[in-house]
Amino acid sequence: MSKKYNVFGIGNALVDIVTEVDDQFLKEHNIEKGLMTLVDVENQTRISNAINMGSSNMKCGGSAANSIIAVAQFGGSSYYSCKVANDELGHFYKKDLKSNGVHSNLDHQELETGFTGKCLVMTSDDASRTMNTFLGITENYSRTEISEETLKDSQYLYIEGYLVTSENGQDAMKHAKKLAEENGVKTALTFSDPSMVKYFKEPMKDIVGASVDLLFCNEEEAMLFTDTDNLEDAREELKRDAKRFVITQGENGAIIYDGDTFIDIEPYKVNAVDTNGAGDMFAGAFLYAITNGRSYADAGKLASLASSKVVTQFGPRLEWHQAKQVLNHMVLNK
């Protein structure tokens, strides 16, 4: 029996505010470059006020949201389970998610009083991205936001690693994974950020449990999670934690383990201006491909091309016509 949705995602709902800064700005404001740091609203407001926000760009985001939107842009069916407040940004988020073709619990759940989360994404001259995140009401994301019947009617559950920072988030991750396993839904997990593995390794291992069907991580996260100091050892150790996995390597492409063999995915050489969202795009394109009959090798090629396109511009995702161009390129070059 066919499922209604290709991918059901759970994660933080954050309005992304993308802007440009230089390394000196990061040093002056004691911001750790290249990482996601949780901040309170006062700290985020102070930093926002110090930036010339004229070049900023606002979109509905969050790591898993970006991936789920990518699934929809490529022509897949996707659903996002999240939490926003009954405020201006919350209504913006709900509208933007819908305009990107994504169904969500926000369509039928009443919004609560509070503040919608915001992520200040600061892009440096070398294309690296640094994030200061105020979680707001998404800090209270819990199993209550998960539509169980919708999850059961999906091919894949996609779990965002950032949820591991709160006990209710950890509970939601475990609950969703258990529900998926009991109902024949495959589980995919992204570590999201090296800091999630570094500071929340034990709860992350607890969530992974016996195994996940598909794991997304980068080289640093793979080595941190497996307590190894080289990629060869890390990928062998990861076989214990995931039936299949993808290790992204930035400008060096990616390594895919399809359950039997390792597949090297070649990178597309581009001039990167903003790496924000590259991993999210890779995961979204990959999930779209494997839930629509493509092989892991073909899924890797599509994901590599899509993520190479997204780093040539500011912001974490492609425009609709760009996603179609990526798909057409893959069809013409098969």
Secondary structure, 3 states (H helix, E strand, C coil): CCCCEEEEEECCCEEEEEEECCHHHHHHCCCCCCCEEECCHHHHHHHHHHCCHHHCEEEEECHHHHHHHHHHHCCCCEEEECCCECCHHHHHHHHHHHHCCCEEHHHCCCCECCCCEEEEEEECCCCCEEEEEECHHHHHCCHHHCCHHHHHCEEEEEEEHHHHHCHHHHHHHHHHHHHHHHCCCEEEEECCCHHHHHHCHHHHHHHHCCCECEEEEEHHHHHHHHCCCCHHHHHHHHCCCECCEEEECHHHCEEEECCCCEEEECCCCCCCCCCCCHHHHHHHHHHHHHCCCCCHHHHHHHHHHHHHHHCCCCCCCCCHHHHHHHHHHHHHCC
